[in-house]
Amino acid sequence: MPWEKFHWHLRLKIMEEKNLTTRCLIIGSGPAGFTAAIYASRANVNPLLFEGYQPGGQLTTTTEVENFPGYPNGVTGPQLMEDLRNQALRFGADIRPGYINKIDLSKRPFVAETDDGITITAETVIISTGASAKYLGLEDETKYSGLGVSACATCDGFFYRGKKVAVVGGGDTACEEALYLSNLASEVYLIVRRDVLRASKVMQRRVFEKENIKVYFNTQTQGLYGADFLEGAHMVERLGTPDEVKFDLAIDGFFLAIGHKPNTEIFRPLLDLDEVGYVKVQGDSTRTNIEGVFAAGDVADPHYRQAITAAGMGCKAALDVERFLAEHQV
């Protein structure tokens, strides 16, 4: 092939790669995104999935998962996500690295753009960008991630049976996590920065009545320590006052319960979100306020935040997409 013709074909291929068309664009991976890709692929929707900055979602930072059905001996988070990803690929899903940083949902077909300049035209969109747990910002939180530090008591509490753990936070979520852990751990320390709990009166009463929960008010965490695994936390009480006291708290687990931040920044002007930023879905479906746009997983779930519930929503979103495309004969 003459060089000029070869060069033209190469340019054409690059242009095609920079301008993609799909019946279903899935934004984000994780259990919701990959499950949506599995179901949509099996329905011959031929979805295009962009994995985002953290392919596989939050579970890729989890060392052991023991509560996902089908793994009687447990599985690591990265392996679980790899299995789901490979299953989606097996059925023909087009999975690509990249992050969607722009999207126009004002009319259908929708137009999105990735951080490296790829433009995608899509008849439907499934948003599965997840939610990120809020952390204190300590360097040690990263060091001991999966080695004693967790942002999900329901996910990891089982590993701390008969051990001592701390929960950071003063709202309903923190109290719920502390109560859940109190049925597993020998002692639970609730670390509250303020001098009162922000939780509801009912939750406060339950915490105070639980014998193995101790509440530390006006207390902050300054660091964590341990050799290979977390062994304790450096604490300070009444920081910056004449009564300031520093002490070490021996613990095996350190749970963050100061909230989650849904990854919905690029959708804020476009979709109906709640006061925190979670995508609102209609009834029992995954439909959003924009026809043809669906949401699944933690990005639309402020309550459960489990891998299995995210996967279930991913299934529902794919089925909703399939029905939408059939109804609109796309």
C-alpha positions in Angstrom: 0.0 0.0 0.0 1.5 3.4 -1.0 2.5 5.5 2.0 -0.1 8.2 1.2 -2.9 5.7 1.3 -1.6 4.0 4.4 -1.3 7.4 6.1 -4.9 8.2 5.2 -6.2 4.9 6.6 -4.2 5.5 9.8 -5.7 8.9 10.2 -9.2 7.6 9.5 -8.7 4.9 12.2 -7.6 7.5 14.7 -10.6 9.7 13.9 -12.9 6.7 14.4 -11.3 6.0 17.7 -11.8 9.6 18.7 -15.5 9.6 17.8 -17.4 6.6 19.2 -21.1 5.7 19.0 -22.9 3.3 21.3 -26.4 2.3 22.3 -25.4 2.4 25.9 -22.6 4.3 27.6 -21.7 3.0 31.1 -19.7 5.6 33.1 -17.7 3.9 35.9 -16.9 0.4 36.8 -17.2 -1.5 40.1 -19.9 -4.1 40.8 -22.6 -1.8 39.4 -20.9 -0.9 36.2 -19.5 -4.4 35.4 -22.8 -6.1 36.2 -24.7 -3.6 34.0 -22.2 -4.4 31.2 -22.7 -8.2 31.7 -26.5 -7.9 31.4 -26.5 -5.3 28.6 -24.0 -7.4 26.6 -26.1 -10.5 26.9 -29.1 -8.5 25.6 -27.1 -7.5 22.5 -27.0 -3.8 23.6 -23.2 -3.7 22.9 -22.4 -1.4 25.8 -19.3 0.8 25.9 -17.9 1.2 29.5 -15.3 3.6 30.6 -13.7 2.5 33.9 -12.8 5.8 35.4 -9.8 6.8 37.6 -10.2 3.7 39.9 -11.0 0.7 37.7 -13.0 -1.7 39.7 -14.1 0.9 42.2 -13.6 0.9 46.0 -13.4 -2.9 46.2 -10.0 -2.8 44.6 -8.7 -1.4 47.9 -10.3 -4.2 49.9 -8.1 -7.1 50.8 -10.7 -9.7 51.7 -14.4 -10.0 50.7 -16.3 -12.7 52.5 -20.0 -11.6 52.0 -20.3 -11.7 48.2 -22.4 -14.7 47.1 -20.6 -17.4 45.1 -17.3 -17.2 47.0 -17.7 -19.6 50.0 -14.0 -19.2 50.9 -13.9 -15.4 50.4 -12.1 -13.5 47.6 -9.9 -10.4 47.5 -11.5 -7.2 46.3 -9.3 -6.9 43.2 -9.9 -10.6 42.2 -13.7 -10.1 42.5 -13.6 -7.1 40.3 -11.3 -8.9 37.8 -13.8 -11.8 37.7 -16.7 -9.4 37.0 -14.7 -7.5 34.4 -13.7 -10.7 32.6 -17.3 -11.9 32.6 -18.4 -8.7 31.0 -15.6 -9.0 28.4 -16.7 -12.6 27.7 -20.1 -11.4 26.5 -18.6 -8.7 24.3 -18.7 -5.5 26.4 -16.3 -2.8 25.1 -14.4 -1.8 28.3 -11.9 1.0 28.0 -9.7 3.0 30.4 -10.5 6.6 30.7 -12.5 9.1 32.6 -15.6 10.9 31.4 -15.1 14.6 32.3 -17.8 16.2 30.1 -21.3 15.2 29.2 -24.3 16.9 27.5 -27.6 15.4 28.7 -29.8 18.2 27.2 -30.9 16.0 24.3 -30.7 12.5 23.0 -28.4 11.1 21.7 -26.2 12.2 24.5 -22.6 13.3 23.9 -19.8 12.7 26.4 -16.1 13.4 26.3 -13.2 11.7 28.0 -10.2 13.2 29.6 -8.0 12.3 26.5 -10.4 13.8 24.0 -12.5 10.9 22.9 -16.1 11.9 22.0 -18.9 9.3 22.6 -22.4 9.6 21.2 -24.8 7.4 23.2 -28.5 6.6 23.0 -28.6 5.8 26.8 -26.3 6.3 29.7 -25.8 4.3 32.9 -24.1 6.3 35.7 -22.2 4.0 38.0 -19.4 6.3 39.3 -19.8 5.3 42.9 -19.2 7.2 46.1 -15.9 7.9 47.9 -15.6 7.6 51.7 -14.5 10.7 53.5 -11.2 10.3 55.4 -9.5 12.4 58.0 -6.6 13.1 55.7 -3.9 11.3 57.8 -1.0 9.8 55.9 -1.4 6.7 58.1 -4.9 6.1 56.8 -3.4 5.1 53.4 -0.6 3.2 55.0 -3.0 0.9 57.0 -5.7 0.7 54.4 -6.8 -2.9 54.4 -4.5 -3.5 57.3 -6.8 -2.2 60.0 -8.3 0.9 58.5 -11.8 0.6 56.9 -14.7 2.8 55.9 -17.3 0.0 56.0 -18.1 -1.8 59.2 -20.6 -4.1 57.5 -18.0 -5.1 55.0 -15.0 -5.7 57.4 -16.4 -5.9 60.9 -16.4 -9.7 60.7 -12.6 -9.7 60.8 -12.5 -8.0 64.2 -14.5 -10.5 66.3 -13.3 -10.3 69.9 -10.9 -7.4 69.1 -10.8 -3.7 70.0 -11.9 -1.2 67.4 -12.5 2.5 67.1 -15.2 4.3 65.1 -14.7 8.0 64.1 -17.8 10.2 63.8 -20.7 11.5 65.7 -23.7 11.2 63.5 -26.3 8.4 62.9 -23.9 6.5 60.6 -21.2 6.4 63.2 -23.5 5.3 65.9 -24.9 2.6 63.6 -21.4 1.4 62.8 -20.5 1.4 66.5 -23.6 -0.6 67.4 -23.0 -3.1 64.6 -19.4 -3.6 65.7 -20.3 -3.9 69.3 -21.9 -7.3 68.5 -18.6 -8.5 67.1 -15.8 -6.7 68.8 -14.9 -6.9 72.5 -14.7 -3.1 72.8 -15.7 -0.3 70.6 -14.4 3.3 71.1 -16.5 6.0 69.4 -14.3 9.0 68.7 -16.3 12.2 68.6 -14.6 15.6 67.8 -17.3 17.6 69.4 -18.7 17.5 72.9 -22.1 16.0 71.8 -23.3 13.4 69.4 -25.1 14.7 66.2 -27.1 11.4 66.0 -30.8 11.1 66.7 -31.8 10.7 70.3 -32.8 7.1 69.7 -29.4 6.3 68.3 -27.6 8.1 71.1 -29.6 6.2 73.7 -28.7 2.9 72.1 -25.0 3.8 72.1 -24.9 4.9 75.7 -26.8 1.8 76.8 -24.3 -0.6 75.1 -21.9 -1.8 77.7 -18.9 -2.4 75.4 -19.1 1.0 73.6 -17.1 3.9 75.1 -17.5 7.4 73.8 -14.6 9.8 73.7 -15.9 13.3 73.3 -13.7 16.3 72.3 -11.2 13.9 70.9 -9.3 13.8 67.6 -7.0 11.3 66.0 -3.5 12.6 65.2 -2.0 9.4 63.8 -1.9 5.6 63.7 0.8 3.2 64.5 1.7 -0.5 64.2 4.4 -2.7 62.6 2.8 -4.7 59.8 -0.8 -4.1 60.9 -2.6 -1.4 62.8 -1.9 -1.6 66.5 -3.2 1.7 67.8 -4.0 5.4 67.4 -2.4 8.6 68.7 -5.2 10.6 70.2 -5.6 14.1 71.6 -8.4 15.3 73.9 -9.5 18.9 74.1 -7.0 20.0 71.5 -5.6 23.6 71.9 -7.0 24.1 75.4 -5.1 24.3 78.7 -6.6 20.9 79.5 -5.2 19.2 76.3 -4.3 15.6 76.9 -2.5 13.2 74.5 -2.8 9.5 74.8 -2.5 6.3 72.8 -5.4 4.0 72.2 -4.6 0.3 71.5 -6.9 -0.9 68.8 -7.0 -3.5 66.0 -9.4 -1.7 63.7 -10.0 1.9 62.8 -13.4 2.7 61.1 -14.2 6.0 59.4 -17.8 6.9 59.6 -17.8 10.6 58.7 -19.7 10.3 55.5 -19.4 9.5 51.8 -19.1 11.8 48.8 -21.0 10.6 45.7 -18.9 11.1 42.5 -21.5 13.2 40.8 -19.6 16.5 40.1 -20.1 16.5 36.3 -23.8 15.7 36.7 -24.7 18.4 39.2 -26.2 20.9 36.8 -28.0 18.2 34.9 -29.6 15.6 37.1 -31.8 15.7 40.2 -29.5 15.0 43.2 -30.3 14.9 46.9 -28.8 17.4 49.4 -25.6 15.3 49.7 -25.2 14.8 45.9 -26.6 11.2 45.4 -28.5 10.7 42.1 -32.3 10.5 42.7 -33.9 7.5 41.0 -37.6 7.0 40.3 -39.4 4.5 42.5 -38.0 1.0 42.3 -36.3 1.6 38.9 -32.9 3.1 38.1 -34.5 5.9 36.0 -33.3 9.5 36.6 -35.2 12.7 35.8 -33.7 12.6 32.3 -35.3 10.1 29.9 -32.6 7.6 28.8 -30.3 8.2 31.7 -30.1 5.6 34.5 -28.0 5.4 37.7 -26.8 2.3 39.6 -24.7 1.5 42.7 -23.3 3.7 45.4 -23.8 6.8 43.3 -27.5 6.4 43.8 -27.5 4.5 47.2 -26.9 6.5 50.4 -28.2 3.7 52.6 -26.7 0.2 51.8 -23.4 0.8 50.0 -22.7 -3.0 49.6 -21.1 -4.7 46.6 -24.1 -7.0 46.2 -26.7 -4.3 46.3 -24.6 -2.3 43.7 -24.4 -5.3 41.5 -28.2 -5.7 41.8 -28.8 -2.1 40.8 -26.4 -2.6 37.8 -28.6 -5.5 36.7 -31.7 -3.4 37.0 -30.1 -0.5 35.1 -29.2 -2.8 32.2 -32.8 -4.2 32.1 -34.2 -0.7 32.2 -31.9 0.3 29.3 -32.9 -2.7 27.3 -36.6 -1.9 27.7 -36.0 1.8 26.9 -34.2 1.0 23.7 -37.0 -1.5 22.7 -39.7 1.0 23.4 -37.9 3.7 21.4 -36.9 1.2 18.6 -33.3 2.2 18.8 
